[in-house]
Amino acid sequence: MRNKILIVLGTILLVSLLLFGAFALPIALPLCSVIGLIYGIYAKDKSFIIWSAIALFIGLLSVLYTLGLISSM
């Protein structure tokens, strides 16, 4: 099951990178990390929860950075 989740997360990131370019991180990274957190909580996988939480934090920082850049234009 873990491999399938990782394949789905990789596919989401790749498709968003192809569609959105530079805006892929603020869009896809929080989405993938929330999916990873849900799977980690469901499967009780501590390493998946930790790395998904770190990715969620980075994703939220990138969202704030992107919104700051857009508002300063």
Secondary structure, DSSP 8 states (H G I E B T S, - for coil): -HHHHHHHHHHHHHHHHHHHGGGHHHHHHHHHHHHHHHHHHHHT-HHHHHHHHHHHHHHHHHHHHHHHHHHT-
